[in-house]
Amino acid sequence: DSQPSVEIHVLQGERPLAIDNRTLGRFHLDGIPPAPRGVPQIEVTFDIDANGILQVTAKDLGTGKSQDIRITHSSGLTEQEIEKMKNDAKMHEAEDKKKREEIDVKNQADAMVFQGEKQLKEFETKLSPDLRSKIQSALDRLKEASKGTNITEIKNAMYSYNQAWNEASTQMYSQTRQQQTSSQQPGGEQTQQSTSGEQKPGDDGKVENADFEVMDDKK
């Protein structure tokens, strides 16, 4: 939350993780307004000219502020180095895939914890004490699981957490429907009484007909 800058890390290589690739350059985009996590939108573009010079530009879409870096061909790799990187990527493909999955799952769990803490405060008054306790317990379990590297345990904790919120959502929507029904009911009864009052029958339950005569004032 509230980060005033973002670091752009430019890499070269065939591996899915940054640590296994070669750094070409780093730069910072400063002066962006502090905002909640996930709100800022940074656009990064890559442009290579005819001379092989790479220009990387980062732009904050909210303010229009931008920063860039130029990377010359001297920062690149030889043909032998490129070939070695390709071979390494093939050799470690299964290992890299597993590491990537672990990182993705942990990031997803971290995002769920962050969002869950906000939602629990936001909907606290709309949840029953039992459901609040159940969600908090599932959230604590997810926090603890995300600290480790057991992906199965993290996934199970994420599932339990989602189930707790599904139950809570069902309760909140049910309460909303009940409130809407209660607020509409008095109006419906009043309309019915008003309508029945327009055609009030006689004491014997029959509708009475009455004779009438039109008077002409000119006579």
BALOBA-1460 file (C-alpha; in Angstrom, 3 decimals):
// residues 219
<rec num="1" residu="d" x="0.000" y="0.000" z="0.000"/>
<rec num="2" residu="s" x="0.942" y="3.654" z="-0.584"/>
<rec num="3" residu="q" x="4.176" y="3.029" z="-2.502"/>
<rec num="4" residu="p" x="5.493" y="6.263" z="-4.117"/>
<rec num="5" residu="s" x="7.640" y="4.447" z="-6.695"/>
<rec num="6" residu="v" x="7.974" y="1.193" z="-8.621"/>
<rec num="7" residu="e" x="11.122" y="-0.625" z="-9.743"/>
<rec num="8" residu="i" x="11.374" y="-1.933" z="-13.305"/>
<rec num="9" residu="h" x="13.756" y="-4.890" z="-13.664"/>
<rec num="10" residu="v" x="14.744" y="-5.712" z="-17.254"/>
<rec num="11" residu="l" x="16.000" y="-9.261" z="-17.838"/>
<rec num="12" residu="q" x="17.181" y="-11.481" z="-20.658"/>
<rec num="13" residu="g" x="16.787" y="-15.240" z="-20.766"/>
<rec num="14" residu="e" x="14.508" y="-18.232" z="-21.319"/>
<rec num="15" residu="r" x="13.719" y="-19.218" z="-17.714"/>
<rec num="16" residu="p" x="10.354" y="-18.325" z="-16.107"/>
<rec num="17" residu="l" x="11.903" y="-16.987" z="-12.876"/>
<rec num="18" residu="a" x="13.844" y="-13.725" z="-12.733"/>
<rec num="19" residu="i" x="16.574" y="-15.199" z="-10.549"/>
<rec num="20" residu="d" x="17.575" y="-17.616" z="-13.313"/>
<rec num="21" residu="n" x="17.941" y="-14.929" z="-15.997"/>
<rec num="22" residu="r" x="20.462" y="-12.196" z="-16.758"/>
<rec num="23" residu="t" x="19.862" y="-8.624" z="-15.622"/>
<rec num="24" residu="l" x="20.098" y="-6.003" z="-18.361"/>
<rec num="25" residu="g" x="19.143" y="-3.013" z="-16.254"/>
<rec num="26" residu="r" x="16.999" y="-1.547" z="-13.508"/>
<rec num="27" residu="f" x="15.282" y="1.797" z="-13.088"/>
<rec num="28" residu="h" x="12.628" y="3.415" z="-10.911"/>
<rec num="29" residu="l" x="9.447" y="5.253" z="-11.781"/>
<rec num="30" residu="d" x="9.141" y="7.802" z="-8.976"/>
<rec num="31" residu="g" x="6.543" y="10.376" z="-8.009"/>
<rec num="32" residu="i" x="3.430" y="8.240" z="-8.395"/>
<rec num="33" residu="p" x="0.653" y="9.121" z="-5.905"/>
<rec num="34" residu="p" x="0.330" y="6.744" z="-2.928"/>
<rec num="35" residu="a" x="-2.574" y="4.371" z="-3.493"/>
<rec num="36" residu="p" x="-3.975" y="1.108" z="-2.118"/>
<rec num="37" residu="r" x="-2.459" y="-2.131" z="-3.254"/>
<rec num="38" residu="g" x="-3.482" y="-3.159" z="-6.767"/>
<rec num="39" residu="v" x="-4.791" y="0.279" z="-7.772"/>
<rec num="40" residu="p" x="-1.834" y="1.844" z="-9.691"/>
<rec num="41" residu="q" x="-1.562" y="0.850" z="-13.357"/>
<rec num="42" residu="i" x="1.938" y="0.885" z="-14.838"/>
<rec num="43" residu="e" x="2.386" y="0.374" z="-18.574"/>
<rec num="44" residu="v" x="5.798" y="-0.948" z="-19.675"/>
<rec num="45" residu="t" x="6.814" y="-0.836" z="-23.352"/>
<rec num="46" residu="f" x="9.871" y="-2.237" z="-25.149"/>
<rec num="47" residu="d" x="11.254" y="-0.705" z="-28.333"/>
<rec num="48" residu="i" x="14.282" y="-1.991" z="-30.277"/>
<rec num="49" residu="d" x="15.712" y="0.207" z="-33.017"/>
<rec num="50" residu="a" x="17.652" y="-0.801" z="-36.140"/>
<rec num="51" residu="n" x="20.950" y="-0.656" z="-34.236"/>
<rec num="52" residu="g" x="19.781" y="-3.153" z="-31.623"/>
<rec num="53" residu="i" x="19.396" y="-0.555" z="-28.893"/>
<rec num="54" residu="l" x="16.569" y="-1.432" z="-26.513"/>
<rec num="55" residu="q" x="14.528" y="1.311" z="-24.887"/>
<rec num="56" residu="v" x="12.269" y="0.335" z="-22.011"/>
<rec num="57" residu="t" x="9.666" y="2.869" z="-20.867"/>
<rec num="58" residu="a" x="7.443" y="2.713" z="-17.795"/>
<rec num="59" residu="k" x="4.401" y="4.994" z="-17.591"/>
<rec num="60" residu="d" x="1.925" y="5.562" z="-14.782"/>
<rec num="61" residu="l" x="-1.474" y="5.645" z="-16.508"/>
<rec num="62" residu="g" x="-3.004" y="7.659" z="-13.676"/>
<rec num="63" residu="t" x="-0.643" y="10.642" z="-13.754"/>
<rec num="64" residu="g" x="1.057" y="10.249" z="-17.123"/>
<rec num="65" residu="k" x="4.504" y="10.289" z="-15.499"/>
<rec num="66" residu="s" x="7.088" y="8.147" z="-17.258"/>
<rec num="67" residu="q" x="10.690" y="6.998" z="-16.992"/>
<rec num="68" residu="d" x="12.869" y="4.997" z="-19.368"/>
<rec num="69" residu="i" x="16.207" y="3.253" z="-19.768"/>
<rec num="70" residu="r" x="18.347" y="2.571" z="-22.839"/>
<rec num="71" residu="i" x="20.209" y="-0.718" z="-23.166"/>
<rec num="72" residu="t" x="22.842" y="-1.015" z="-25.909"/>
<rec num="73" residu="h" x="23.832" y="-4.152" z="-27.806"/>
<rec num="74" residu="s" x="26.997" y="-4.387" z="-25.689"/>
<rec num="75" residu="s" x="24.769" y="-5.462" z="-22.808"/>
<rec num="76" residu="g" x="23.536" y="-8.447" z="-24.814"/>
<rec num="77" residu="l" x="24.683" y="-12.039" z="-25.085"/>
<rec num="78" residu="t" x="26.842" y="-13.926" z="-27.538"/>
<rec num="79" residu="e" x="25.355" y="-16.672" z="-29.704"/>
<rec num="80" residu="q" x="26.980" y="-19.288" z="-27.455"/>
<rec num="81" residu="e" x="25.470" y="-17.733" z="-24.338"/>
<rec num="82" residu="i" x="22.035" y="-17.593" z="-25.932"/>
<rec num="83" residu="e" x="22.256" y="-21.257" z="-26.925"/>
<rec num="84" residu="k" x="23.330" y="-22.194" z="-23.408"/>
<rec num="85" residu="m" x="20.338" y="-20.352" z="-21.949"/>
<rec num="86" residu="k" x="17.972" y="-22.238" z="-24.249"/>
<rec num="87" residu="n" x="19.488" y="-25.583" z="-23.261"/>
<rec num="88" residu="d" x="19.296" y="-24.695" z="-19.562"/>
<rec num="89" residu="a" x="15.631" y="-23.767" z="-19.956"/>
<rec num="90" residu="k" x="14.849" y="-27.175" z="-21.494"/>
<rec num="91" residu="m" x="16.892" y="-29.032" z="-18.883"/>
<rec num="92" residu="h" x="15.151" y="-27.332" z="-15.941"/>
<rec num="93" residu="e" x="11.666" y="-27.103" z="-17.480"/>
<rec num="94" residu="a" x="9.941" y="-29.456" z="-14.989"/>
<rec num="95" residu="e" x="11.742" y="-27.920" z="-12.010"/>
<rec num="96" residu="d" x="10.935" y="-24.380" z="-13.135"/>
<rec num="97" residu="k" x="7.286" y="-25.290" z="-13.672"/>
<rec num="98" residu="k" x="7.019" y="-26.582" z="-10.102"/>
<rec num="99" residu="k" x="8.688" y="-23.465" z="-8.681"/>
<rec num="100" residu="r" x="6.411" y="-21.233" z="-10.734"/>
<rec num="101" residu="e" x="3.319" y="-23.041" z="-9.472"/>
<rec num="102" residu="e" x="4.490" y="-22.663" z="-5.869"/>
<rec num="103" residu="i" x="5.047" y="-18.939" z="-6.332"/>
<rec num="104" residu="d" x="1.700" y="-18.440" z="-8.089"/>
<rec num="105" residu="v" x="-0.209" y="-20.295" z="-5.358"/>
<rec num="106" residu="k" x="1.559" y="-18.387" z="-2.564"/>
<rec num="107" residu="n" x="0.876" y="-15.068" z="-4.318"/>
<rec num="108" residu="q" x="-2.775" y="-16.007" z="-4.728"/>
<rec num="109" residu="a" x="-3.011" y="-16.945" z="-1.045"/>
<rec num="110" residu="d" x="-1.349" y="-13.675" z="-0.044"/>
<rec num="111" residu="a" x="-3.848" y="-11.711" z="-2.146"/>
<rec num="112" residu="m" x="-6.758" y="-13.617" z="-0.581"/>
<rec num="113" residu="v" x="-5.502" y="-12.819" z="2.923"/>
<rec num="114" residu="f" x="-5.099" y="-9.136" z="2.074"/>
<rec num="115" residu="q" x="-8.575" y="-8.878" z="0.540"/>
<rec num="116" residu="g" x="-10.140" y="-11.074" z="3.213"/>
<rec num="117" residu="e" x="-9.015" y="-8.864" z="6.083"/>
<rec num="118" residu="k" x="-10.599" y="-5.858" z="4.385"/>
<rec num="119" residu="q" x="-13.857" y="-7.693" z="3.663"/>
<rec num="120" residu="l" x="-14.118" y="-9.051" z="7.190"/>
<rec num="121" residu="k" x="-14.025" y="-5.504" z="8.564"/>
<rec num="122" residu="e" x="-16.388" y="-4.196" z="5.878"/>
<rec num="123" residu="f" x="-19.103" y="-6.822" z="6.432"/>
<rec num="124" residu="e" x="-18.531" y="-7.393" z="10.144"/>
<rec num="125" residu="t" x="-21.940" y="-6.056" z="11.209"/>
<rec num="126" residu="k" x="-23.772" y="-8.130" z="8.588"/>
<rec num="127" residu="l" x="-22.341" y="-11.465" z="9.722"/>
<rec num="128" residu="s" x="-23.495" y="-13.589" z="12.617"/>
<rec num="129" residu="p" x="-20.944" y="-14.162" z="15.412"/>
<rec num="130" residu="d" x="-20.606" y="-17.817" z="14.407"/>
<rec num="131" residu="l" x="-19.833" y="-16.970" z="10.781"/>
<rec num="132" residu="r" x="-17.390" y="-14.217" z="11.749"/>
<rec num="133" residu="s" x="-15.555" y="-16.695" z="13.939"/>
<rec num="134" residu="k" x="-15.568" y="-19.307" z="11.185"/>
<rec num="135" residu="i" x="-14.169" y="-16.888" z="8.592"/>
<rec num="136" residu="q" x="-11.518" y="-15.593" z="10.997"/>
<rec num="137" residu="s" x="-10.441" y="-19.150" z="11.782"/>
<rec num="138" residu="a" x="-10.178" y="-20.006" z="8.072"/>
<rec num="139" residu="l" x="-8.263" y="-16.771" z="7.455"/>
<rec num="140" residu="d" x="-5.780" y="-17.543" z="10.240"/>
<rec num="141" residu="r" x="-5.255" y="-21.025" z="8.835"/>
<rec num="142" residu="l" x="-4.595" y="-19.570" z="5.377"/>
<rec num="143" residu="k" x="-2.095" y="-17.060" z="6.796"/>
<rec num="144" residu="e" x="-0.183" y="-19.817" z="8.542"/>
<rec num="145" residu="a" x="-0.223" y="-22.140" z="5.529"/>
<rec num="146" residu="s" x="1.020" y="-19.419" z="3.175"/>
<rec num="147" residu="k" x="4.162" y="-19.029" z="5.301"/>
<rec num="148" residu="g" x="5.261" y="-22.541" z="4.339"/>
<rec num="149" residu="t" x="6.008" y="-24.295" z="1.054"/>
<rec num="150" residu="n" x="3.436" y="-27.104" z="1.213"/>
<rec num="151" residu="i" x="1.317" y="-26.272" z="-1.844"/>
<rec num="152" residu="t" x="-1.318" y="-28.905" z="-1.035"/>
<rec num="153" residu="e" x="-1.813" y="-27.440" z="2.434"/>
<rec num="154" residu="i" x="-2.082" y="-23.913" z="1.026"/>
<rec num="155" residu="k" x="-4.659" y="-25.018" z="-1.563"/>
<rec num="156" residu="n" x="-6.711" y="-26.809" z="1.107"/>
<rec num="157" residu="a" x="-6.629" y="-23.690" z="3.296"/>
<rec num="158" residu="m" x="-7.733" y="-21.557" z="0.336"/>
<rec num="159" residu="y" x="-10.628" y="-23.946" z="-0.333"/>
<rec num="160" residu="s" x="-11.775" y="-23.859" z="3.315"/>
<rec num="161" residu="y" x="-11.562" y="-20.074" z="3.326"/>
<rec num="162" residu="n" x="-13.655" y="-19.795" z="0.145"/>
<rec num="163" residu="q" x="-16.242" y="-22.181" z="1.593"/>
<rec num="164" residu="a" x="-16.555" y="-20.033" z="4.711"/>
<rec num="165" residu="w" x="-17.171" y="-16.924" z="2.621"/>
<rec num="166" residu="n" x="-19.657" y="-18.759" z="0.388"/>
<rec num="167" residu="e" x="-21.695" y="-19.579" z="3.479"/>
<rec num="168" residu="a" x="-21.442" y="-15.966" z="4.628"/>
<rec num="169" residu="s" x="-22.545" y="-14.637" z="1.234"/>
<rec num="170" residu="t" x="-25.572" y="-16.930" z="1.257"/>
<rec num="171" residu="q" x="-26.552" y="-15.604" z="4.688"/>
<rec num="172" residu="m" x="-26.160" y="-11.948" z="3.680"/>
<rec num="173" residu="y" x="-28.235" y="-12.350" z="0.500"/>
<rec num="174" residu="s" x="-30.906" y="-14.207" z="2.450"/>
<rec num="175" residu="q" x="-31.085" y="-11.370" z="4.984"/>
<rec num="176" residu="t" x="-31.361" y="-8.822" z="2.175"/>
<rec num="177" residu="r" x="-34.280" y="-10.691" z="0.578"/>
<rec num="178" residu="q" x="-36.071" y="-10.958" z="3.920"/>
<rec num="179" residu="q" x="-35.653" y="-7.233" z="4.548"/>
<rec num="180" residu="q" x="-36.996" y="-6.403" z="1.089"/>
<rec num="181" residu="t" x="-39.999" y="-8.684" z="1.616"/>
<rec num="182" residu="s" x="-40.742" y="-7.137" z="5.019"/>
<rec num="183" residu="s" x="-40.560" y="-3.596" z="3.661"/>
<rec num="184" residu="q" x="-42.950" y="-4.410" z="0.793"/>
<rec num="185" residu="q" x="-45.533" y="-6.318" z="2.864"/>
<rec num="186" residu="p" x="-47.284" y="-3.352" z="4.631"/>
<rec num="187" residu="g" x="-47.792" y="-1.563" z="1.330"/>
<rec num="188" residu="g" x="-49.393" y="-4.629" z="-0.202"/>
<rec num="189" residu="e" x="-51.872" y="-4.997" z="2.673"/>
<rec num="190" residu="q" x="-52.819" y="-1.333" z="2.501"/>
<rec num="191" residu="t" x="-53.546" y="-1.580" z="-1.215"/>
<rec num="192" residu="q" x="-55.681" y="-4.650" z="-0.688"/>
<rec num="193" residu="q" x="-57.729" y="-2.956" z="2.047"/>
<rec num="194" residu="s" x="-58.203" y="0.161" z="-0.055"/>
<rec num="195" residu="t" x="-59.381" y="-1.866" z="-3.025"/>
<rec num="196" residu="s" x="-61.814" y="-3.946" z="-1.001"/>
<rec num="197" residu="g" x="-63.221" y="-0.769" z="0.567"/>
<rec num="198" residu="e" x="-64.340" y="0.575" z="-2.781"/>
<rec num="199" residu="q" x="-66.869" y="-2.273" z="-3.248"/>
<rec num="200" residu="k" x="-68.265" y="-2.712" z="0.251"/>
<rec num="201" residu="p" x="-71.139" y="-5.207" z="0.258"/>
<rec num="202" residu="g" x="-74.299" y="-4.918" z="2.317"/>
<rec num="203" residu="d" x="-74.842" y="-6.561" z="5.675"/>
<rec num="204" residu="d" x="-76.083" y="-9.752" z="3.986"/>
<rec num="205" residu="g" x="-72.930" y="-9.995" z="1.914"/>
<rec num="206" residu="k" x="-74.663" y="-8.916" z="-1.334"/>
<rec num="207" residu="v" x="-73.953" y="-5.817" z="-3.346"/>
<rec num="208" residu="e" x="-76.904" y="-3.430" z="-3.006"/>
<rec num="209" residu="n" x="-78.359" y="-1.573" z="-6.012"/>
<rec num="210" residu="a" x="-80.013" y="1.844" z="-5.463"/>
<rec num="211" residu="d" x="-82.473" y="3.708" z="-7.710"/>
<rec num="212" residu="f" x="-81.776" y="7.365" z="-8.469"/>
<rec num="213" residu="e" x="-83.433" y="10.194" z="-10.421"/>
<rec num="214" residu="v" x="-81.646" y="12.961" z="-12.320"/>
<rec num="215" residu="m" x="-83.093" y="16.412" z="-11.465"/>
<rec num="216" residu="d" x="-83.233" y="19.089" z="-14.131"/>
<rec num="217" residu="d" x="-82.732" y="22.575" z="-12.644"/>
<rec num="218" residu="k" x="-84.281" y="24.259" z="-15.698"/>
<rec num="219" residu="k" x="-87.729" y="22.920" z="-14.969"/>
